[in-house]
Amino acid sequence: MSLLIPLLVGLPLIGAAATLVAGRHRRLQVAVSIVTLTITFVIAVALFVAVDGGNPLAVSVAGWPLPLGIVLYVDRLSALLVAVSSVVLLAVLLFSVGQGAADGDDDTPVSIFHPSYLILAAGIFCAFIAGDLFNLYVGFEMLLVASYVLITLGSTESRIRAGVVYIVVSLVSSILFLSAIAVIYGALGTVNMAQIAERMAEMPENVQLVLHLLLLIAFAIKAAVFPLSFWLPDSYPTAPAPVTAVFAGLLTKVGVYAIIRTETQLFSNSDVNVLLLIVALATMIVGVLGAVAQAELKRILSFTLVSHVGYMIFGLAIATEAAIGATIYYMVHHIVVQTTLFLAVGLIERRAGSTSILKVKGMLAAAPVIAVLYLIPALNLGGLPPFSGFIGKYALFDAAAAVGTPLMYTLIVAGVVTSLLTLYALMRAWNLSFWREEDDSVETEARIQYLGAAPAAEVVTERRAIPRIMTAATVGMVALSVGLTVFAGPLYDICERIGSALLQPISLVELGELEGES
């Protein structure tokens, strides 16, 4: 079974090469991309079934002995995230195919898009299954190099400007991460995660803290944790709709995943949980206040993305099995729902010619299907019962209440306020864009004058047809988001098992035994 693990990275890279060679054959590129991501999903599910019923799987690439070789490691968490990411990537791919076909590939040039997209997928999967810090760094760099291309597709002035900011911030984060790897190797003589976990306890506490903070800062930039989240709201909204959707759903979660691995497996003896709680509090509040102050749908969602990363850091900082399980569940929920909302906004942009809630009116009568496709994930993200957003937040609050410290109760209150403000921002956008009629009253216009100073949306001069495949992809994602609620019980049981396993780090000896058995 372990022989399947390298395919999670190898198949997307092979697919990227094939689509690059077939640059003039759009349909062939589309077929290769769809088949590649579908096979990856099947492999991830097979690996999850294998590790959920037994031990994690590990493989040393090219047969080099541990810890010298590049170790790929798959446990429940890795397999679950690869499977969910594959589905999201596939849905966004179908959405982008419809958009490219309708627009003549002006916004999403297929010859460039498909190779970059599959390399992005390979980087995401590589990060999720990396068994050593350097391979995790390689995964980050793969997805970042691909994202540099994707974020500037179309070469408009705003996209180039946002892309430059994104590139500079990403390079700074990568330099910090690589520097941290060098320092860790100098201090411990290894970059293998299992061996780092064993040797870290032997280091003085002040050295542990320095190594801990170096990695935490690097990953916090990638995860858009406040105050290192300043780059995200200006970078994501300018990209094409499918690119923004996959970035919002997955890229920050790779950073969150890295923080989860760091906190639970590498630095279990170095406690920075109070710092993480304070940072989580600031991330939630600042992010949601930014969302309330926006008048453009993509910027609203970008700020809510920042605020909801705060929930994940909150759950991680509680540091109990129940809290880690709730964090994983909320992470899966957010990947699906945030991606769905950005796809729905992409449909609004095509139908109305803008994403500004000050300009878009009367969409409920003109496009009732789009109204529903936006409303369901919006209510979900806002945490309205019985959706998965409510389930995940309730589980986090319950875990915090079990600890019962004043700071925990402060975070619970902040989480409730953030949830209500998220719901307010998203429902205000729905009310103005869908419920408000073209000839709405002067009083309504007066009530939203305070949004006049908010950053405007990129000018869109024409309304465009919406291919059925774009609507179908969005409907599929909405159905998946509802499925997180319908099947919350089994999924949450899986996440609880993940939380329990993460707090019992695997040793190098056990890792070698797993590699030998597989």
RATA-V677825 format. One record per residue. RES is the residue in three letters. SS is DSSP state (alpha for helix, beta for strand, coil for the rest). PHI is phi in whole degrees, -180 to 180 (* if undefined). OMEGA is omega in whole degrees, 0 to 359 (999 if undefined). Layout:
<<RES SS PHI OMEGA> <RES SS PHI OMEGA>>
This chain:
<<MET coil * 181> <SER alpha -65 178> <LEU alpha -65 178> <LEU alpha -77 187> <ILE coil -60 180> <PRO coil -61 180> <LEU alpha -66 179> <LEU alpha -61 176> <VAL alpha -100 184> <GLY alpha -66 182> <LEU alpha -61 177> <PRO alpha -61 178> <LEU alpha -69 176> <ILE alpha -64 177> <GLY alpha -62 178> <ALA alpha -63 178> <ALA alpha -64 181> <ALA alpha -65 180> <THR alpha -70 177> <LEU alpha -69 177> <VAL alpha -65 182> <ALA coil -92 185> <GLY coil -60 182> <ARG coil -95 182> <HIS coil -120 188> <ARG alpha -61 183> <ARG alpha -65 178> <LEU alpha -67 177> <GLN alpha -60 180> <VAL alpha -61 181> <ALA alpha -62 180> <VAL alpha -63 181> <SER alpha -64 181> <ILE alpha -65 180> <VAL alpha -63 181> <THR alpha -60 182> <LEU alpha -70 177> <THR alpha -66 178> <ILE alpha -63 178> <THR alpha -60 178> <PHE alpha -62 180> <VAL alpha -62 179> <ILE alpha -63 181> <ALA alpha -62 178> <VAL alpha -64 179> <ALA alpha -61 179> <LEU alpha -68 179> <PHE alpha -64 178> <VAL alpha -60 181> <ALA alpha -67 184> <VAL alpha -79 179> <ASP alpha -72 180> <GLY coil -94 182> <GLY coil -155 182> <ASN coil -90 172> <PRO coil -60 180> <LEU beta -112 178> <ALA beta -142 176> <VAL beta -142 177> <SER beta -98 186> <VAL alpha -63 179> <ALA alpha 68 174> <GLY alpha 79 178> <TRP coil -68 183> <PRO coil -68 175> <LEU coil -72 1> <PRO coil -97 184> <LEU coil -74 185> <GLY coil -78 173> <ILE coil -76 184> <VAL beta -99 171> <LEU beta -106 190> <TYR beta -129 180> <VAL beta -124 170> <ASP coil -119 181> <ARG alpha -59 182> <LEU alpha -63 181> <SER alpha -60 183> <ALA alpha -65 179> <LEU alpha -63 182> <LEU alpha -69 176> <VAL alpha -65 179> <ALA alpha -64 179> <VAL alpha -64 180> <SER alpha -64 179> <SER alpha -62 179> <VAL alpha -64 180> <VAL alpha -64 179> <LEU alpha -61 180> <LEU alpha -67 179> <ALA alpha -63 179> <VAL alpha -67 177> <LEU alpha -61 179> <LEU alpha -62 177> <PHE alpha -60 182> <SER alpha -69 177> <VAL alpha -63 177> <GLY alpha -63 179> <GLN alpha -66 180> <GLY alpha -65 180> <ALA alpha -67 182> <ALA alpha -73 185> <ASP alpha -99 183> <GLY coil 69 177> <ASP coil 64 179> <ASP coil -76 182> <ASP coil -84 180> <THR coil -129 182> <PRO coil -57 188> <VAL alpha -63 183> <SER alpha -62 178> <ILE alpha -95 189> <PHE alpha -63 188> <HIS alpha -64 177> <PRO alpha -61 180> <SER alpha -65 182> <TYR alpha -65 180> <LEU alpha -71 174> <ILE alpha -66 174> <LEU alpha -58 178> <ALA alpha -61 179> <ALA alpha -61 179> <GLY alpha -64 178> <ILE alpha -63 181> <PHE alpha -65 179> <CYS alpha -62 179> <ALA alpha -64 182> <PHE alpha -70 184> <ILE alpha -111 181> <ALA beta -67 178> <GLY coil -102 177> <ASP beta -141 185> <LEU alpha -66 182> <PHE alpha -69 177> <ASN alpha -68 173> <LEU alpha -62 177> <TYR alpha -62 178> <VAL alpha -61 178> <GLY alpha -60 177> <PHE alpha -60 183> <GLU alpha -68 177> <MET alpha -61 182> <LEU alpha -71 179> <LEU alpha -72 178> <VAL alpha -61 178> <ALA alpha -66 182> <SER alpha -68 176> <TYR alpha -59 180> <VAL alpha -71 186> <LEU alpha -66 185> <ILE alpha -73 180> <THR coil -107 179> <LEU coil -59 183> <GLY coil 97 174> <SER coil 56 174> <THR coil -76 183> <GLU alpha -61 183> <SER alpha -66 181> <ARG alpha -71 178> <ILE alpha -65 180> <ARG alpha -63 178> <ALA alpha -65 179> <GLY alpha -64 179> <VAL alpha -64 178> <VAL alpha -61 180> <TYR alpha -61 181> <ILE alpha -65 182> <VAL alpha -62 180> <VAL alpha -64 180> <SER alpha -65 178> <LEU alpha -66 178> <VAL alpha -62 178> <SER alpha -61 180> <SER alpha -65 178> <ILE alpha -64 178> <LEU alpha -62 180> <PHE alpha -64 180> <LEU alpha -65 177> <SER alpha -64 178> <ALA alpha -64 177> <ILE alpha -62 180> <ALA alpha -63 180> <VAL alpha -66 179> <ILE alpha -63 179> <TYR alpha -65 178> <GLY alpha -65 182> <ALA alpha -83 188> <LEU alpha -114 178> <GLY coil 75 180> <THR coil -160 171> <VAL coil -121 177> <ASN beta -70 187> <MET alpha -63 180> <ALA alpha -63 181> <GLN alpha -74 175> <ILE alpha -60 180> <ALA alpha -60 180> <GLU alpha -73 185> <ARG alpha -85 185> <MET alpha -62 182> <ALA coil -63 181> <GLU coil -82 183> <MET coil -83 174> <PRO coil -59 185> <GLU alpha -61 180> <ASN alpha -68 177> <VAL alpha -68 177> <GLN alpha -57 182> <LEU alpha -65 179> <VAL alpha -64 179> <LEU alpha -62 180> <HIS alpha -61 183> <LEU alpha -69 177> <LEU alpha -59 179> <LEU alpha -68 183> <LEU alpha -64 179> <ILE alpha -66 179> <ALA alpha -60 181> <PHE alpha -73 180> <ALA alpha -65 176> <ILE alpha -64 181> <LYS alpha -68 181> <ALA alpha -86 181> <ALA coil 62 177> <VAL coil -89 179> <PHE coil -62 5> <PRO coil -91 182> <LEU coil -97 182> <SER coil -104 187> <PHE coil -61 186> <TRP coil -78 192> <LEU alpha -71 185> <PRO alpha -61 179> <ASP alpha -92 184> <SER alpha -92 187> <TYR coil -70 187> <PRO coil -64 184> <THR coil -84 183> <ALA coil -74 174> <PRO coil -57 187> <ALA alpha -53 181> <PRO alpha -66 179> <VAL alpha -67 178> <THR alpha -60 181> <ALA alpha -63 183> <VAL alpha -74 175> <PHE alpha -63 183> <ALA alpha -64 182> <GLY alpha -74 193> <LEU alpha -118 191> <LEU alpha -63 179> <THR alpha -67 181> <LYS alpha -71 174> <VAL alpha -65 175> <GLY alpha -64 178> <VAL alpha -62 178> <TYR alpha -58 180> <ALA alpha -62 177> <ILE alpha -65 178> <ILE alpha -61 178> <ARG alpha -61 182> <THR alpha -62 186> <GLU alpha -71 187> <THR alpha -89 188> <GLN alpha -119 183> <LEU alpha -99 187> <PHE coil -127 180> <SER coil -65 180> <ASN coil -95 180> <SER coil -108 190> <ASP coil -94 172> <VAL coil -122 186> <ASN alpha -65 178> <VAL alpha -65 176> <LEU alpha -60 180> <LEU alpha -64 178> <LEU alpha -64 179> <ILE alpha -65 179> <VAL alpha -64 178> <ALA alpha -61 178> <LEU alpha -60 180> <ALA alpha -65 180> <THR alpha -64 179> <MET alpha -62 187> <ILE alpha -71 182> <VAL alpha -63 180> <GLY alpha -63 184> <VAL alpha -73 175> <LEU alpha -65 174> <GLY alpha -63 180> <ALA alpha -65 181> <VAL alpha -63 184> <ALA coil -87 185> <GLN coil -98 178> <ALA coil -119 182> <GLU beta -122 190> <LEU alpha -59 181> <LYS alpha -66 179> <ARG alpha -72 176> <ILE alpha -59 181> <LEU alpha -68 179> <SER alpha -65 178> <PHE alpha -71 176> <THR alpha -66 175> <LEU alpha -59 178> <VAL alpha -61 184> <SER alpha -63 183> <HIS alpha -81 167> <VAL alpha -62 177> <GLY alpha -60 177> <TYR alpha -62 182> <MET alpha -68 177> <ILE alpha -67 176> <PHE alpha -58 180> <GLY alpha -63 180> <LEU alpha -65 183> <ALA alpha -72 176> <ILE alpha -65 169> <ALA coil 65 170> <THR coil -114 180> <GLU alpha -59 180> <ALA alpha -64 182> <ALA alpha -70 179> <ILE alpha -65 177> <GLY alpha -61 178> <ALA alpha -64 178> <THR alpha -64 179> <ILE alpha -64 178> <TYR alpha -61 181> <TYR alpha -67 178> <MET alpha -64 177> <VAL alpha -63 177> <HIS alpha -56 186> <HIS alpha -71 176> <ILE alpha -56 184> <VAL alpha -72 188> <VAL alpha -71 180> <GLN alpha -65 177> <THR alpha -61 180> <THR alpha -60 180> <LEU alpha -63 179> <PHE alpha -68 175> <LEU alpha -66 178> <ALA alpha -62 177> <VAL alpha -66 175> <GLY alpha -61 176> <LEU alpha -67 178> <ILE alpha -61 181> <GLU alpha -61 180> <ARG alpha -71 184> <ARG alpha -75 186> <ALA alpha -101 182> <GLY coil 81 180> <SER coil -162 173> <THR coil -120 178> <SER beta -85 179> <ILE coil -73 175> <LEU coil -82 183> <LYS coil -106 184> <VAL coil -80 181> <LYS coil -141 170> <GLY coil 64 184> <MET alpha -74 181> <LEU alpha -64 179> <ALA alpha -76 184> <ALA alpha -79 184> <ALA coil -146 183> <PRO alpha -62 179> <VAL alpha -65 179> <ILE alpha -64 178> <ALA alpha -59 179> <VAL alpha -70 182> <LEU alpha -66 174> <TYR alpha -84 188> <LEU alpha -64 185> <ILE alpha -63 178> <PRO alpha -68 177> <ALA alpha -66 176> <LEU alpha -63 179> <ASN alpha -65 180> <LEU alpha -64 179> <GLY coil -73 175> <GLY coil 83 179> <LEU coil -78 176> <PRO coil -62 3> <PRO coil -101 188> <PHE coil -66 183> <SER alpha -63 176> <GLY alpha -61 177> <PHE alpha -67 181> <ILE alpha -61 181> <GLY alpha -64 180> <LYS alpha -68 178> <TYR alpha -60 180> <ALA alpha -64 177> <LEU alpha -65 181> <PHE alpha -65 179> <ASP alpha -64 178> <ALA alpha -66 179> <ALA alpha -69 180> <ALA alpha -64 178> <ALA alpha -65 176> <VAL alpha -75 168> <GLY coil 78 177> <THR coil -82 178> <PRO alpha -58 180> <LEU alpha -65 178> <MET alpha -64 179> <TYR alpha -66 175> <THR alpha -62 179> <LEU alpha -67 178> <ILE alpha -63 179> <VAL alpha -61 179> <ALA alpha -62 179> <GLY alpha -65 178> <VAL alpha -66 179> <VAL alpha -62 179> <THR alpha -61 180> <SER alpha -63 180> <LEU alpha -66 179> <LEU alpha -69 175> <THR alpha -61 179> <LEU alpha -61 179> <TYR alpha -63 182> <ALA alpha -63 182> <LEU alpha -74 179> <MET alpha -74 173> <ARG alpha -62 178> <ALA alpha -63 178> <TRP alpha -66 181> <ASN alpha -63 182> <LEU alpha -73 185> <SER alpha -84 186> <PHE alpha -108 186> <TRP alpha -80 182> <ARG coil -67 180> <GLU coil -88 180> <GLU coil -59 182> <ASP coil -105 183> <ASP coil -64 189> <SER coil -72 177> <VAL alpha -65 180> <GLU alpha -62 178> <THR alpha -63 179> <GLU alpha -62 181> <ALA alpha -67 182> <ARG alpha -69 182> <ILE coil -111 179> <GLN alpha -64 181> <TYR alpha -65 178> <LEU alpha -88 184> <GLY coil -63 181> <ALA coil -88 180> <ALA coil -71 178> <PRO coil -55 183> <ALA coil -85 176> <ALA coil -76 174> <GLU coil -61 186> <VAL coil -65 174> <VAL coil -120 190> <THR coil -92 183> <GLU coil -143 174> <ARG coil -88 186> <ARG coil -123 177> <ALA coil -67 180> <ILE coil -109 178> <PRO coil -62 182> <ARG alpha -62 183> <ILE alpha -67 177> <MET alpha -68 178> <THR alpha -65 181> <ALA alpha -63 179> <ALA alpha -62 179> <THR alpha -68 177> <VAL alpha -60 179> <GLY alpha -61 179> <MET alpha -70 175> <VAL alpha -62 178> <ALA alpha -61 178> <LEU alpha -64 178> <SER alpha -64 175> <VAL alpha -67 178> <GLY alpha -61 177> <LEU alpha -64 176> <THR alpha -83 182> <VAL alpha -61 182> <PHE coil -108 182> <ALA alpha -62 182> <GLY alpha -60 178> <PRO alpha -61 181> <LEU alpha -66 181> <TYR alpha -68 175> <ASP alpha -61 177> <ILE alpha -61 182> <CYS alpha -65 176> <GLU alpha -65 177> <ARG alpha -65 177> <ILE alpha -64 180> <GLY alpha -60 179> <SER alpha -65 182> <ALA alpha -70 183> <LEU alpha -66 179> <LEU coil -85 174> <GLN coil -127 186> <PRO coil -56 179> <ILE coil -80 180> <SER coil -87 179> <LEU alpha -64 179> <VAL alpha -63 179> <GLU alpha -63 179> <LEU alpha -64 178> <GLY alpha -65 177> <GLU alpha -65 179> <LEU alpha -64 180> <GLU alpha -64 180> <GLY alpha -72 179> <GLU alpha -66 185> <SER coil -77 999>>
